[in-house]
Amino acid sequence: MHRKRSVNVLAIFTLACSLSIGLMACLDKGDQGPAGPTGPTGSEGPGGAANVTVMGEISLDSTTASTGRVHVWVSNAPSVSTVTVNGTSIPLTGFAGTAWAYFLEQVSISAGATANLVVSYSRADGSTGTAQASVTLPGTFLMVSPPDGVTDVAIPNGSGLAVSWTPSAGVTRYSVQMEWDLDYYDSGATQTKYFDNSRELLITDTSVGFTAAVFWPSDFFSAIQGYGELHVAAVAGPVSEGQPGNVTGDGSGFFVGVTRAVESIELRHQSP
């Protein structure tokens, strides 16, 4: 029985930073202030006030959703920050690597609307810093292949998969994530094997094709079971390689908006 995976929201940030080691690589220590004056021998003066680094995402699970999910990570903050989106408080949920993590399941918003992020914090020197960013979520769009409304797709043995969708207004890039797991008999039909594959793409086109080799290994003979998931999303904000972040004020970083046609499309093998 295939267990539903959660969407990898960190993938967008990984691609945005042009790195393969994940979100935490994007969370640097921010811009350090000037060093404090030299103290007595054996000690140092106070450090300068440093700004925070902010990474965030607001996402809709479907183009008809009226609420969005918010993830925000704040690094280089000496204490807990106050984080809001459109005036709604985003609660602290823990600590992830070098960053404070904030999450809220439901914030009132819809496709094409603007999300305003504000992060307020106290610096080590006692001063107050405020970082902010705005992003307009991409507009509604529909799946074309698989057809709109289809959330379960059977892939025949030895076949690939064509994926396409209608354009989304205000989009910067489209995110396509695919995961596939296969238990199968090899070409000698004497041994059971396991094969898995995944793809994470940021593209400007409204279509992508996955060849048969993505789903079926070269020694494939017959499937025991094959299953996976497909996610297609329109993304707005600084996700192109080399594009500067959109967090301003007393901070730096990225805040992106994501609109999905549907939450996910289940994939499975189709027996002959």
N, C-alpha and C positions, 0 to 999 in steps of 0.2 A: 504494500500500500504506500503510495507516494505521500510523503509528508510535505505540506506546503511550506515553502521557504518564505522568509521575509525579504522585502526588497532591500538591496544593498544601497542605502542612501549615500554611503561614503564614496561610491564609485565615481560619482559626478565630480567630487572634489579631487579625487586622485587624478582624474583625467584633466581637470582644470589646471592643476599644478604641474602637469606633464611628468608625473612621477609614478612609479609602480609600487611604492611602499606605503601608500595609504594616506589618510587624512593627517595623521600626526606629523608627517614630514612637511606639510604645509603650514603647520602652526609653529612659526619661529618665535623668538623671544621678543619680537617687536623692536622698536627703535629705542635704544637706551639713552637716557639723558646724560649730561656731562658729569664727570666724576666730581665728588664733593671735595672740599678742601682737606689738605693733609692734617690729620690729628696728631696727638702726641705720639711719640715714638712707640711703635708696636701696635698702633691702631689706625683706622682709616676714617675719613669723614663720611657723612651720609651720601648715598648714591643719588643720582639725579632721578627725576620722576619719569617713569617709562609708560608708554602707551600700551594698550592691550591689542591682541590679535584676535579677530572674530571670524569664525566660519559658520555659515548658517544656511538653512534650506527651509522653504515652505512648500508643501506639496499637496496636490489634490489627487485622490485615488481614481477619480473619473471626471469627465468634463461636465457632468451634471451635479457634482458635489457642491454643497453649500458651506462646507467647513474644510479647513486644511490642517495638515499635521506640521508642526514646527520642531526642528532640531537646531540648536545653537551651541557652539563650543567657544569658550572664551579662555585664552591663554595669556600668561604674563600678568594676571590679575592678582594682587596681594590678598584680596579678600573676595567674598561672594559679591557678584554684581547684581544689579537690578536689570532684568531683561524684559522688554515688552515688544509686542507686534500689534500695531494698530490700537495701542492702548491696553491690550490684554496682557496680563502678567504671564510670563513663561517660567514655570517653577524649576528650581535646581533639582536634578535627579542623581547627581553623582560626580565622580571625577574620572576622566578618561585620559590616561597617559599624562600629558602635561597641561590638560585643559579641564576647566569646569564645564560640565555638560548640563544643558537645559532642554526640556522637552515638554510639549503639550500636544495631546491627541487631537483636540478640536479647537480651531480658531475660526471665527466666522469670516469667510471669504469665498469668492467664486472665480472661475476662469475669466481672465481679462481685467481683474481688479488689481489694485496696487497694495502691496504689503510694506509697511514702514517699520523697520527694526530700530530700536533704541537700546543701547547698553550703557548703563551708568555705573560707575565704580569709584572707590576711594583708593588713591595712590598711596604708596608707602610714606610719602612726605606729608600726607594729610590733605592734599588738594583733591578736588573732584574732577573726574574725567567723564566725557560723554562721547560715545561713538555711535554713528547712525548710518543706515543704508536703506534704500528703497528699491523695490523691484516690482514690475508689473507682470503678473502671471500670464503665460501664453493663453491664447484664446482656444475655444473648443475646436476639436478635430475628430474625425471618425476613422476607424480602421476600414480598409478596403479589402485587404487580404492578410489574414483571414477576415471574412466579412464582419461588418459591425454587428455586435451582439453575440458573436460566437466566442465562447470562452473555453472550449475544449476542442483540440485539433488532433486528429489521428494522422501520423506520418507513415505511409506505406514503407515496407522494407526496401532499402536501397534508394529511397527518394530523398530529395532535399526539401527546402521550404522557402517560398517567396513571401515576403512581408512588405506591405505598403499601406499608406494612410493618406488622408487629405491634409493640405497645409494648415498650419496653426498660425494665427496672427500674432506678431510680436515675438516669435521664437528666435532664439540665437542658434541653438543646435537641437537636434533630436537625439535622445539617448535610447539605445536599443540594447537590452540585456537578455541573454539567452543562456539557459543552463540545461544540460541533458545528461541523464544517467541511463546506462544500458547493461543489462545482464543478457549474455548471449552464448550460443554454441559457436566454436570456431569452425573453420572451413573443413576440418576433418571430422566434425560432428562428434568428437571424442572428449572435448574438454569445455567446461563452462568458464567464461571469462567476464570481467567487468570493464566497462569503458565509460569515461565521463568527459565532457567537454563543456566549454563556456565561451561566450563572447560578450564583450562590453565595448560598445561603439558610441562615438559622438560624431554625428554626420549632419550635413545640410540637406541631403536628398530626402525625399519622402518615400523611399523604398530601399530594401536591402535583400539580397538573396543568400541563403545558406545552402551550400552544396551538399550532396549526399555524404561526402567525406566528413562533414561536421557531425553527422549522426551515426554513421556506420563505419566501423574500422575495416581495414583492408582484409582481415581474415574472418570477417563476419559470414556466418552460414545461416543462422536463424535466431530470432529473438526469444528470450524467455520473458523479459519485460523491459520496456523502455518508457521513460517518463521525464518530464522537465517542465520548465516555465519560460514564458516569453513576456517581457515588459517593454512597452513602447511609450516614451514620454517626450513631451515638448518642454524644452528648458530655456529659460530666459535669465540673462545676467552674464557675468564675466566667466564664461566657460571655454572660450577659445584660447589656444596656446598663445602665451605671451600677452594676453589681455590683462590690463591692470585691474586690481580689485575695486569694488564700489563702496567699501566702508570708508567713511570720512570722519572728520572731527578728531577726537583723541583716540584714534585706533586705525587699524588697517585690516584688510581681509576681503572676504567674499560673502555675498548673500544672494542666493539664486532662488528662482521660482520654477516649480515643476507642475505641469498639468498632464495627467495620463488619460488616454482614451478609455481604458478600463484598468482595474487594479492589476489583473494579471490574466494571461491566457495559458491554460494548462496544455501541455504537450504529452502525447503518448504514442507508442508504436501501434501500427495497424497490422494485425495478423493477416496473412494471405487468405 
